[in-house]
Amino acid sequence: MYAVVLAGGGGTRLWPRSRSSTPKHLLSLIRPEATMLQETVSRVLPAIPSENVYIVTNALHVQEVREQLPQVPAENVLAEPVGRNTGPAVGYAAARVFKGDPDAVMLVLPADHVILRDEEFRDVALAGGKVARDGYLVTLGITPTHPETGYGYMEMGEAMRRVEACEVRRVVCFAEKPDRETAERYVESGRYVWNSGMFMWKAEVILGEIQAYMPGLYEALQSVQPALGTPAEAEQIERVWPHLESQSIDYGLLERSEKVVTLPVDIGWSDIGDWATLAEFSPRDEEGNTILGDVMAFGSRNSLVYSSGRLVTALGLEDMIVVDTGDAVLVCHKSRAQEVRRIVDRLKSEKRQGHL
């Protein structure tokens, strides 16, 4: 099995700490001794040798990725000159892996997610790999613990079989992030799981599905195929990538393919998509506060306060988020943490590059 880690996201809802120059996956958010990317790779290494680990990242971050992951061969860090969402990233990695091993099974992972039960995750990944060898596109579906509105969902169909301790279910359809009422209905039905963005498939099979459902991407991959693994690879990718359509693998392919199945699992997963979620996975004091950095908090409850250097003080806060990075400060209610993306969009529209 091969691990492909997608390390191209921006983590905009964790602004102002996550920036274009220092995106979420390159930061130490959960444990001070490891970045999100390092934790993701460490999680798979007991099951997958380091030479079978590939990272797809923006060309601007290649050097730092290599420095953070010295155990991964330098040539396995694949550079995208521009981000084009997960479809092209998956296609690039699949073409590269397939060229070296036509029978390869890929485990595709975002670089910036948290999984609390690593050993269970590896068992699930190996079980999913067995299903993938039969020609299926396997998704990991997370059993919902609450009606979350920040995740996409998948509706499960009939049970097909069991592999190891995992049930294999057909995917009936994908559902976008729902409103609260819809999310409650999904959870109550018992038919829906969260779409974790973690997948397993044979490189050969996913390339065949890309040919069927994303023909423009497939044509581009065919044009660069002779250069893959050679000194000409970077030049050819740089030539082709800016012209590709930006499209997720979910929307471009999985929502239309008839080969998609899911393994519903509970492995302590979160995408740490915003500051409120980060607080849930971080140590808290007796008043429920998450204190990060040089902070003094008095009479405050259930709040997250972060400082990157200078002293930050808080008095009488409740359910609030305060983030100070020195050049920018974020203050918002926890219930609106997912709206931080609006700030980033405004900064982009005003071309305030120094804060992006």
C-alpha positions, 0 to 999 in steps of 0.5 A: 500500500502507498500513502498519499498525503494531500498537503495543499489546503490553506486552513482559512478558518484558522486565520490569522495563525494559518496563512498562505506562507504557513498553512494549517498542516505545517503548524503544531496545533495539537501537540507542540512537538509535531506539526499536523503534517508530521502527525499524519505521516507518523500515523501511517508509518507503522503500516506503510514504509516511508519510501511508499509515502507521497506528499502533494503540496504547493511548490512554495512549501516543498522545501519545508515539507522535506525538512519536516519529513526527512524520512520521506524520499525527497523525490516523493514530495510532489510540487503543484505550481498552483493549487487546483483542488483535490482532483488534480492532486489525486490524479498527479499522485495516482499517475506517479504511483502507477508508473512505479507500481501498476498494482499499487493501492493508494491510501489518500489522506488530508495532511491536517486532520486529527485521529485519536485512535491511531491503531484502529485507524491503521486496521481500518486502512488495511481493511479498506485496502483489501476492499480497494483491491476488488476494484472499489473506491473506498471512503472512510465514513465517520459515524456522526456523534452530533448534527454537525453542519460543517461537514459533508455527509454520505448516505449509506445503502445496503451492507455488502459484506464485512472485511476484518471488523469493518462493514462495507456499505454502498454509497447512495449519494453525497450531501453538501454541508447541511443546515442544522435541521437537515443535519439533525435529520441525517443523524437521526436516520442512522443512514448517514456518515460524515465524509472524512476525505480519506480514501483507498483505491487502486491507482489503476482504478482511480485513473480509469475513473478519471478518464471516464468522469474527468477527461480533461484531467486525464488528458493532462496526466497522459501528456505529462506521464512520460516525464514522471519520475524524470528531471523533466517532471517539474517543468511538464507539471508547471506547463500543464497545471495552470490550465487545469480546472479546479475541481474536487475529487468528490464533485468531479468523480466520486459523486458520479462513480458507481464504484464508491463504497464506505466503511463506517468507522469511529476512530476519534476523527476531526478535520480541526476546521476552525478555532472552536473545534481546535479548542475541543481537542486541546487541553482545557482548564477547570473553567473550560478555557483553552489557553495557548501562549502568554495569556492571563484569563480571569473570570472567563469560561469556555473560551480559547485565547491564543498569543504568539508572543506578547501578553494577552489578557482576558477578563469575563469572557464566555464562549469566545475566541481571541487569537493574537499573532502579533500583526493581526487579532481575531475576536469572535464568538465560538458559534461563529468560528466557521465564518472566519473564512469571510475575513480571509475573503475580505482581505483577498478582495482588498489585496492585503497580502501581508495578512494572507 
